[in-house]
Amino acid sequence: MLIAGAGMAGLVCAARLRELGRDVCVLEKGTRPGGSMLLSSCVVWRHLEFEDFRAECPDGDPALQRLIWERLDDALQWLVSLGAEPVWEDTENPRTTGKRFDPRELTTLLAHDVELETPLPDDAEPPLLLACGGFGKRLAAERGLLLRANAWSDGAALDYALERGASTTPGMDEFYGRVMPAPPARIREEDFVPLSQLYGRVAQVLTDDGVDITPPAVAWHENDLANLVGRRAWYVVGETNERIEAARAAGGTVVERDDGRIAVHVAAAVTHTIGGLAVDTNARVVGLEGVWAAGVDAGGVATGGYASGLAQALVLGLAAADDVAASI
Ligand SMILES: Cc1cc2nc3c(=O)[nH]c(=O)nc-3n(C[C@H](O)[C@H](O)[C@H](O)COP(=O)(O)OP(=O)(O)OC[C@H]3O[C@@H](n4cnc5c(N)ncnc54)[C@H](O)[C@@H]3O)c2cc1C
């Protein structure tokens, strides 16, 4: 079984298939395994109530959402049974439940025999799992946004499948992202979490032309603000905080205004795409025999909102492995 992408979805699928006695070959375009999972806060979560999942991601496929919501707890136990040690037993968010892991330890635990710097070949034959992490790099370039993700997920799996008759889900223009300090701030991969400007709910939001675009309400995850901010905007707040000081230290533009308030020049950064390949609840790519897709290559889960990309990758990676083992 060929697996393209050594992030959360691909590595989970590979580990489960090996557990089931199958041979796998894992190809990774990048210079290291782990994908965006390695860069993440590694909180693998679901909404506490299914109704909240539906309400927060109203345009997502209810069957895929139900699968992730119902299977996540067992999937987390499976990870623990492999030797993954949670650093938090819960998410510290009253709306959600899940576990937090150390992303380096999880990558080391899961990544075996990965062929690095080996992208999915154009002529790859099924059976095949597509787990290349969506097309965040491409979307960021097209929109002039920053990238807050691994440097390799540019939609190769999407192109491969679409050329062969697959279809896409709604939400192809949506992304999950964070508001970051705008250039000239220097943002290294290890700064993706600490430099996130996660205080937008108390900020006035102004365009570069000074137009007030502050929304009437902001979601708890502030993903809506990332989509609103787009290429550039200003956050204006009454007092500084550690994230503003981190932005200043990274070379971002932080201005003390005449009215005594502080303005931070910010930009949206894409963490991952929301739309993707249409899959069924066995992670089979609709319309393509012998091809599965997991993680954010599969769309239709968080459409219209925000949910855990790692949960999507874990549950769909396992679903694909179990279906592969049962069918070929
Ligand atoms: C800073 C940060 C914090 C985050 N925090 C959280 C969090 O706390 N909780 C949460 O749920 N999510 C979080 N996420 C999102 C989460 O990391 C992703 O949703 C998740 O990793 C997606 O898994 P995946 O397997 O689909 O993609 P990835 O983990 O990104 O793996 C995709 C892999 O495919 C490889 N690839 C790309 N193109 C090709 C190709 N052509 N051929 C072969 N390989 C290819 C990539 O190099 C990569 O290794 C965070 C992300 C970031 C960047």
The ligand as a Tripos MOL2 file, in Angstrom:
@<TRIPOS>MOLECULE
LIG
   53    58     1     0     0
SMALL
NO_CHARGES

@<TRIPOS>ATOM
      1 C1          1.3770   25.9950   14.3710 C.3       1 LIG1
      2 C2          0.2680   24.9850   14.2180 C.ar      1 LIG1
      3 C3         -0.5000   24.6390   15.3180 C.ar      1 LIG1
      4 C4         -1.5380   23.6980   15.1660 C.ar      1 LIG1
      5 N1         -2.2050   23.2930   16.2890 N.ar      1 LIG1
      6 C5         -3.1640   22.3450   16.1630 C.ar      1 LIG1
      7 C6         -3.8130   21.8220   17.3100 C.ar      1 LIG1
      8 O1         -3.4590   22.1120   18.4650 O.2       1 LIG1
      9 N2         -4.8320   20.9420   17.1190 N.ar      1 LIG1
     10 C7         -5.2270   20.5270   15.8760 C.ar      1 LIG1
     11 O2         -6.1530   19.7300   15.7570 O.2       1 LIG1
     12 N3         -4.5790   20.9570   14.7670 N.ar      1 LIG1
     13 C8         -3.5510   21.8400   14.8900 C.ar      1 LIG1
     14 N4         -2.8770   22.2510   13.7780 N.ar      1 LIG1
     15 C9         -3.2860   21.7210   12.4580 C.3       1 LIG1
     16 C10        -2.7340   20.2940   12.2670 C.3       1 LIG1
     17 O3         -1.3470   20.2980   12.4280 O.3       1 LIG1
     18 C11        -3.1170   19.7790   10.8840 C.3       1 LIG1
     19 O4         -4.5130   19.8940   10.7170 O.3       1 LIG1
     20 C12        -2.7160   18.3160   10.7150 C.3       1 LIG1
     21 O5         -1.3200   18.1680   10.8590 O.3       1 LIG1
     22 C13        -3.1850   17.8000    9.3730 C.3       1 LIG1
     23 O6         -2.7030   16.4830    9.2020 O.3       1 LIG1
     24 P1         -2.3780   15.9540    7.7520 P.3       1 LIG1
     25 O7         -1.8120   14.6020    7.9000 O.co2     1 LIG1
     26 O8         -3.5530   16.1440    6.8870 O.co2     1 LIG1
     27 O9         -1.2630   16.9820    7.2140 O.3       1 LIG1
     28 P2          0.2340   17.1970    7.7010 P.3       1 LIG1
     29 O10         0.3880   16.8020    9.1150 O.co2     1 LIG1
     30 O11         0.6220   18.5700    7.3330 O.co2     1 LIG1
     31 O12         1.0460   16.1690    6.7820 O.3       1 LIG1
     32 C14         1.0510   16.2690    5.3680 C.3       1 LIG1
     33 C15         2.3780   15.7270    4.8680 C.3       1 LIG1
     34 O13         2.3320   15.5360    3.4660 O.3       1 LIG1
     35 C16         3.5790   15.9610    2.9060 C.3       1 LIG1
     36 N5          3.4190   16.2540    1.4870 N.ar      1 LIG1
     37 C17         2.9530   17.3830    0.9090 C.ar      1 LIG1
     38 N6          2.9470   17.2260   -0.4340 N.ar      1 LIG1
     39 C18         3.4090   15.9900   -0.6980 C.ar      1 LIG1
     40 C19         3.6250   15.2460   -1.8880 C.ar      1 LIG1
     41 N7          3.3770   15.7610   -3.1110 N.pl3     1 LIG1
     42 N8          4.1100   13.9730   -1.8080 N.ar      1 LIG1
     43 C20         4.3820   13.4240   -0.5800 C.ar      1 LIG1
     44 N9          4.2160   14.1050    0.5820 N.ar      1 LIG1
     45 C21         3.7070   15.3550    0.5280 C.ar      1 LIG1
     46 C22         3.9300   17.1810    3.7480 C.3       1 LIG1
     47 O14         5.2910   17.5080    3.6430 O.3       1 LIG1
     48 C23         3.5440   16.6810    5.1410 C.3       1 LIG1
     49 O15         4.6010   15.9880    5.7730 O.3       1 LIG1
     50 C24        -1.8140   23.1420   13.9030 C.ar      1 LIG1
     51 C25        -1.0120   23.4540   12.8050 C.ar      1 LIG1
     52 C26         0.0370   24.3650   12.9610 C.ar      1 LIG1
     53 C27         0.9270   24.6510   11.7850 C.3       1 LIG1
@<TRIPOS>BOND
     1     1     2 1
     2     2     3 ar
     3     2    52 ar
     4     3     4 ar
     5     4     5 ar
     6     4    50 ar
     7     5     6 ar
     8     6     7 ar
     9     6    13 1
    10     7     8 2
    11     7     9 ar
    12     9    10 ar
    13    10    11 2
    14    10    12 ar
    15    12    13 ar
    16    13    14 ar
    17    14    15 1
    18    14    50 ar
    19    15    16 1
    20    16    17 1
    21    16    18 1
    22    18    19 1
    23    18    20 1
    24    20    21 1
    25    20    22 1
    26    22    23 1
    27    23    24 1
    28    24    25 2
    29    24    26 1
    30    24    27 1
    31    27    28 1
    32    28    29 2
    33    28    30 1
    34    28    31 1
    35    31    32 1
    36    32    33 1
    37    33    34 1
    38    33    48 1
    39    34    35 1
    40    35    36 1
    41    35    46 1
    42    36    37 ar
    43    36    45 ar
    44    37    38 ar
    45    38    39 ar
    46    39    40 ar
    47    39    45 ar
    48    40    41 1
    49    40    42 ar
    50    42    43 ar
    51    43    44 ar
    52    44    45 ar
    53    46    47 1
    54    46    48 1
    55    48    49 1
    56    50    51 ar
    57    51    52 ar
    58    52    53 1
@<TRIPOS>SUBSTRUCTURE
     1 LIG1         1 GROUP 0 **** ****
